[in-house]
Amino acid sequence: MMNLFTRIKNTVMADLYETLDKKERKNPIAMLNQYLRECEVETEKVRKLLERQHQLKDQFTREYHQAVEMAEKRGHQAEIAQKAGETDLYTFAAQEQTHFTDRASRLKEALANATKQQDELEQKYEDMKHKLKDMHIRRLELMGRENVTRAHHQMDQVIDNNLYSDKSYSRFAEIESYLDRVEQEVNSSYYRNTIDGRIATLEKEMKKQESHTIS
């Protein structure tokens, strides 16, 4: 049964990786942007951990200083009780001194570990920020090269591609033909609108010539 589940899992993961590879080949800049967003999320997680580590270190520091102060205070009180012959009070103060001394020792070790962990997180965080910045710069470089490649491709089509040139030329020819048709329609309309007046004028002139000839 486990082998079956393993095969199913491997098959699903293989299909997923194949799909991602196809997307990456189709649009590498989009995939790069996705990777960058994921890296930004991880970097932000480390930043929050580092912030939390700062808080823990500060808390360890406060607890350590308090334990040291209480150990010193109980030690001083034990001396006074011993000099005064207060056995019970001396015993209690001495026990308290031992307790706070042990606590201070544990807190000192915990503080050292917290400081070391904080330094490691800070170094990791700075490294991640530098790598993220470098990736952003590389993305800009890739985008620049991709843009130039597309521009050259389009210019090559305009200059060298006969099909593109023929389409452009045919478009100009189509516009010129349209203008010729418009001009013919305007002229035809002009003559239609003026022919009646011209014919009427000719008829008047002809009638005047006829009347002069008869008289």
Secondary structure, DSSP 8 states (H G I E B T S, - for coil): -HHHHHHHHHHHHHHHHHHHHHHHHH-HHHHHHHHHHHHHHHHHHHHHHHHHHHHHHHHHHHHHHHHHHHHHHHHHHHHHHHHHT-HHHHHHHHHHHHHHHHHHHHHHHHHHHHHHHHHHHHHHHHHHHHHHHHHHHHHHHHHHHHHHHHHHHHHHHHHH-HHHHHHHHHHHHHHHHHHHHHHHHHHHHHHHHHHHHHHHHHHHHHHHHHHHHH-
